[in-house]
Amino acid sequence: MAPTIIFFLAKVIGVSLLAIVIVAIGGNILVHHHQAQVVSGHSWDYSYAVSVTGLSGYRGDPVMEIVLPLPAIGGSPVFSGEDLRRMTSNNCTTLPVTTEDGEMLGLRLPGTDLTDASAAQSGGFSREVSREEIAGGGFVPGLSRLSKMKNASPYIIIPDSLRPVSADPEPILVSINFTVFGGRTSGEQRPDYLISIMEQIPPGKTGIIPVEPQVYHRDSFREAFRPLEENDSVE
């Protein structure tokens, strides 16, 4: 009798363990399937890359921050403060900076030993975004040149403590590129958009510096980007 009971209990335990394994595997498959759907469900992909060069000829506070505008679609920031902390960066630390105009990107550098700095982030939009939003978007704070409102402009902030260390320093060059990749939908190729800021800052110029984004587009990745004029159709 005892061996029969032991055999029965062993069989029950074995079946239970098998059920647990099957459920775990099934759950894992569902999770990966959902993740794949989310990734493949991006309507648009984007990349955001910034660089500040020419810093080797300058010195500042022991720790200082250069503040740059963040990309936006339809007036809304593209990614969160947590995304900023996870950005790929070189020679700097990225962090969100709260201003009266909204959240911006801070590049934190050791001001006593400056070198060129850069940062980048990429991702995708899980919702459909209209072409008007993309072409008329730009950066927060401020609005792009395609907007009908002319009372706002994106800007960068150079700390007042930044000073040249030689009599004839090179200017500082700030480059910001926000690219939105259209991809294909319903068998049709959508255009790509590039919203770019290239600002050359002369020695001694600090504080809030307004900048003017330039908007470009192309019909496929095989083409070069060309300027998007205000009267160009984006449909």
C-alpha positions in Angstrom: 0.0 0.0 0.0 2.8 2.4 1.0 4.6 2.1 -2.3 1.4 2.8 -4.2 0.8 6.0 -2.2 4.4 7.1 -2.7 4.1 6.5 -6.4 0.9 8.4 -6.6 2.3 11.4 -4.7 5.4 11.4 -6.9 3.2 11.4 -10.0 1.2 14.3 -8.7 4.3 16.3 -7.9 5.8 15.5 -11.3 2.6 16.6 -13.1 2.5 19.8 -11.0 6.1 20.7 -11.8 5.4 20.1 -15.5 2.4 22.4 -15.4 4.5 25.1 -13.7 7.2 24.8 -16.3 4.6 24.9 -19.2 2.9 28.0 -17.7 6.3 29.7 -17.2 7.4 29.0 -20.7 4.0 30.1 -22.1 4.1 33.3 -20.1 7.6 34.0 -21.3 6.6 33.5 -24.9 3.6 35.9 -24.5 5.9 38.5 -22.9 8.4 38.3 -25.8 5.5 38.3 -28.3 4.1 41.5 -26.7 7.5 43.1 -26.7 8.0 42.2 -30.4 4.6 43.7 -31.2 5.5 46.9 -29.4 8.8 47.2 -31.1 7.5 46.4 -34.6 4.4 48.6 -33.9 6.4 51.8 -34.0 4.8 54.2 -36.6 8.0 56.3 -36.7 11.5 55.9 -35.4 13.7 58.8 -34.3 17.3 59.6 -33.4 18.5 62.6 -31.4 22.2 63.5 -31.3 24.0 66.5 -29.8 27.6 67.5 -29.7 29.6 70.5 -28.3 33.1 70.9 -29.8 35.9 73.4 -29.3 35.7 73.2 -25.5 39.4 72.5 -24.9 40.2 76.2 -25.2 37.9 77.1 -22.3 37.6 76.7 -18.5 34.7 77.0 -16.1 33.5 76.1 -12.6 34.7 72.7 -11.2 31.3 71.3 -12.4 29.2 73.1 -15.0 26.2 72.4 -17.3 25.6 73.3 -20.9 21.8 73.3 -21.5 20.3 72.3 -24.8 16.7 72.1 -26.2 15.0 68.8 -26.4 13.1 67.5 -29.4 9.3 67.6 -29.6 6.5 66.4 -31.8 3.3 68.4 -31.8 4.6 70.5 -28.9 5.1 67.5 -26.6 8.6 66.2 -25.5 9.7 63.1 -27.3 11.2 61.3 -24.3 11.1 61.5 -20.5 13.6 62.5 -17.9 14.5 58.9 -17.3 15.3 58.5 -21.0 17.7 61.4 -20.6 19.6 59.7 -17.9 20.0 56.6 -20.1 21.4 58.5 -23.0 24.6 57.4 -24.6 27.2 60.1 -23.8 30.8 60.9 -24.2 32.9 63.1 -21.8 29.7 64.3 -20.0 26.7 63.3 -17.9 23.2 63.8 -19.2 20.4 64.9 -17.0 17.1 66.8 -17.2 17.1 70.5 -16.4 13.9 72.2 -15.5 13.5 75.8 -16.8 10.5 78.2 -16.9 10.0 77.1 -20.5 10.0 73.4 -19.9 12.4 70.6 -19.5 15.7 70.8 -21.3 18.8 68.6 -21.6 21.8 69.3 -19.4 25.3 68.2 -20.3 27.3 68.2 -17.1 31.0 68.5 -17.5 34.1 69.0 -15.3 34.7 72.7 -16.0 38.4 72.6 -15.2 39.4 70.1 -17.8 37.1 70.5 -20.8 37.0 68.3 -23.9 34.4 67.9 -26.7 31.2 66.3 -25.4 28.4 64.4 -27.2 25.2 62.5 -26.4 22.6 60.5 -28.3 19.3 58.8 -27.9 17.0 56.8 -30.3 13.6 55.2 -30.1 10.2 55.1 -31.7 6.7 56.4 -31.5 4.1 53.8 -30.7 1.3 56.1 -32.0 0.7 57.4 -35.5 2.1 60.9 -35.9 0.9 63.3 -38.6 3.4 64.7 -41.0 2.2 68.2 -40.1 3.2 67.5 -36.5 6.7 66.3 -37.6 7.3 69.0 -40.1 5.9 71.7 -37.8 7.5 70.3 -34.7 11.0 71.1 -33.4 12.3 71.6 -29.9 11.1 72.4 -26.4 11.2 75.1 -25.4 10.2 77.2 -28.4 8.7 76.4 -31.8 10.2 75.8 -35.2 10.3 78.3 -38.0 7.3 76.5 -39.6 5.0 77.5 -36.8 2.7 80.4 -37.2 3.6 81.7 -33.8 6.7 83.8 -33.9 7.0 84.8 -30.2 9.0 81.8 -29.1 12.4 80.3 -30.0 14.5 77.4 -28.8 17.7 78.4 -27.1 20.8 77.0 -25.5 22.4 78.1 -22.2 26.2 78.6 -21.9 27.3 79.0 -18.3 28.6 82.5 -17.4 31.7 80.8 -15.8 33.0 79.6 -19.1 36.0 81.6 -20.1 38.7 81.2 -22.8 42.2 80.2 -21.6 44.1 81.8 -24.5 44.0 85.2 -26.3 42.7 83.7 -29.5 40.4 80.7 -28.8 38.3 78.9 -31.3 34.5 79.4 -31.2 32.4 76.7 -29.6 30.2 74.8 -32.1 26.9 73.3 -30.9 25.3 70.7 -33.1 21.8 69.3 -32.5 20.1 66.9 -34.9 16.7 65.4 -34.4 15.8 62.9 -37.2 12.4 61.2 -37.7 12.4 58.2 -40.0 9.0 57.6 -41.8 9.5 54.0 -42.9 6.8 52.3 -44.9 3.1 52.0 -44.2 0.4 50.3 -46.3 3.2 49.7 -48.9 4.1 53.3 -49.3 7.4 55.0 -48.4 6.9 57.9 -46.0 9.5 60.8 -46.0 12.2 61.2 -43.4 12.6 64.6 -41.6 15.7 66.2 -40.1 15.4 69.2 -37.7 18.8 70.6 -37.1 20.5 73.3 -35.1 24.1 74.4 -35.9 25.2 77.3 -33.7 28.7 78.8 -33.6 29.3 80.6 -30.3 32.1 83.2 -30.3 34.4 83.5 -27.3 32.9 85.4 -24.4 29.3 84.9 -25.4 27.4 83.2 -22.5 23.9 82.9 -21.0 20.7 82.3 -23.0 21.4 82.1 -26.7 18.4 81.8 -29.1 18.9 79.4 -32.0 17.0 78.8 -35.2 16.2 75.2 -36.2 16.4 74.3 -39.9 14.1 71.7 -41.2 15.0 69.2 -44.0 13.3 66.2 -45.6 13.9 63.4 -48.1 11.6 60.9 -49.8 13.8 57.9 -49.2 17.1 57.0 -47.5 18.8 56.9 -50.9 18.4 60.7 -51.2 20.2 63.5 -49.5 18.2 65.7 -47.1 17.0 69.0 -48.7 15.5 72.1 -47.0 11.8 72.0 -46.3 10.5 75.5 -47.2 7.4 76.9 -45.5 5.3 76.6 -48.6 6.3 73.0 -49.3 3.5 70.4 -49.0 4.0 67.8 -46.2 1.0 65.6 -47.2 
